[in-house]
Structure formats: structure tokens, C-alpha cells
Amino acid sequence: MKKAPTATAVTRISAPVEDVWRVLVAFDQYAQWHPVLSLDAKPEQVVVGADIPGHRSGGDTGRQDVTLRIVDVQAPHRLAWEGGSLDTLLGRHSFVLTPQPDGTTELTDTEEFFGPAAVELIPALGGLTQEYSRYGAALRVRAEDLSG
């Protein structure tokens, strides 16, 4: 079985896991810190099976409506959602928050791609990894600001 094309970025955040988690699941506040993603849902909607509407802006496609379905929640350590379709391209995006001995948090932001068009993303994985690093940096700034 072939490994799915994957992009991963790791970010160290000077805030406890619980503070980072609160930022990650405050979907209605993404527009205040995330460079391209705006979501229309409240933190209480962070349950498996919930559909989270929103939009992605920037890049070659301009504004694009998205619906993300939450597929895994293990508060405050793991959140995963999917978007797209296995008929063409499905992305499974996961965020893993790992507490570090010094009180900081390691964020591992990973997206795996499935479906017939997934192979077409292989040349773009380096660029996606850079984008996820940028998103992680924005999350770090927001969490550290709110953590004090």
C-alpha cells in the first residue's frame, strides 16, 4: 500500500497545551489570526461528525468556500478534520498538541491527501509544508498573546 502524499510542519509554542487548544478550537475566531482560513462555528461544535463551514482566501484560487468535517477529537491533544471528496481529492488535516517538559507545546500540523488527484500534489508538498509552518507561526503568536 502506497503512503498518502503528506505535508507536515512542527511548531514550538510557549504556552501550555490547554491554552493552545482553546485557540485551535475557537473556530469563530480564526479570521482574527489565521492567514487564509475563516470558519463559521463555535467551540462547542468540536465533536466528531460536525460540519464546519467557512472559506479559504488567497492563493491562485481566490476565495473558496469549504466545509470541514471533524473526524477525531481528543481534547486537548488531537483534532482532525477532512475536506473534499475521495472521488477527486480528500484532505485529512490533523493537529497534535504535545506538552513539553518546559511547559511549552509542540504542535504537529499534518495533512494527508487521498483520491485520484492526490498524486498531483506531490510536487507541491514542500510549498504546503511552508504554508503550514506559516499557519503554525500565526497560531503560536495568538496562543502566546492570550497565554500571557
N, C-alpha and C positions, 0 to 999 in steps of 0.2 A: 504494500500500500504506500503510495506517494505521500510525502508530507505536504500539507497545505502551505501555499505561499503565506509568509508571516512577516509582520513588521513589529518590532519590539523596541521600546525605549524605557530606560530606567532613570528615575529622578529621586534625589535625596531631598527630603523636606524637613525643615527644622520646626516641626510641630508634631504633637502626639497623633497616633492613628485616629483617635476619635475626632479630633479637630479636622483632619484631612477628610475623613469620611463624611462629616457634616457638609463640607464644601462639595464633595463629589456627588452627593445625593440631593443637593438643593438645586434641582433641575430648573426651577423657575428663576434662578439667579445666574445661569450660565452666560447669558448675554452680557453680564457685568464683568466677566473675566476671561471667558473662552474666546480665542481669536476668531473662530469661524462657526461655532455651534450655539444655537439658541433653542432651548427646549421649553415646551408648554406643559409642565406638570409640576406637582408639589412633591416634597419628600415623602409624604405618606403614601404615594403611589409606587414606592420602591418595593414591589412584590413581583414574584415570578409570574409571568403571563401578562403583565401590564404593558399596554402600548403607549409609548411616549412620543407625541407628535412634536415636530419642531422644524427647523430649517438650518441648512448649511450655506454659508456665503463665502465668497472669494473663490479663487482658483479659476480654471478655464470655463467652468460650467455656470458661473454666476450664482444666484440664489437658487437653492434646490430644496424642495420640501422633502422631509424624511420622516419615517415612522420607525422607531426603535422598539423592539420587544425585549423586555427584561427576561433573561433565561436563567440567571443564577444570582442569588443574594445570600451572602454570608457576612452579615454586619458584624463588626466594622472592617472586615478584611478582604472581601471579594464582591465585585459587582460585574456582571456580564450582560451585554445586550447584543441583539442581532438586528441587522437591517438588510434589505434586499430580498432576493429570491434565489433558491437553488436552481431554478430554471435558467438563470443567467449568471448572477453574481450575488453571493451572500457573504457579508462580513460579520464575523463574531468577534466583538470587541470586549476585552476583559481588563479590569483594573484590580490589581492585587496590592494591598497595603500591608507591609511587613514592619512591625515595630523593631527598632534597633536598640541595642543596649544603652546608647547615649540619649534615648528619649526622642530621637528623630524617627522619621518614617521613610521607608523605601517604597516608592510607587513603581510598579512594573505595569506598563501600559502596552497591551499586545492586541493585535488584530490578525485573525486568520481568515483567509479567503477561500470560498468553496464555489463550485459551479463551473460551467463550461468556460466562462470568461476569466476565471481566476488565474490561469496560466499567463494571460496577457498582462497581469500586474507585476510579474516577476521583475522586469526591468525597472519598475517604479518603486520597488521596496526600499531602496536606500533613501529616496526622497520622502517616502511615507514615514520612515523611521525619524528623519529630521523634523517632519511636521509633528509627530507625536512627542518628540523632545521639546518642541516649542509649546505644545499644549501642557506638557508636564511642568514646564517652567512657569506658565501662567497659573496653573493650579498651585504650585509652590508659593508664588507671590501672594495669592489670595489667602491660602491657608495660614501662611506665616503672618500676614497682616491681621487676620482675625484671631489668631492664637496669642498675639501679643508679643 
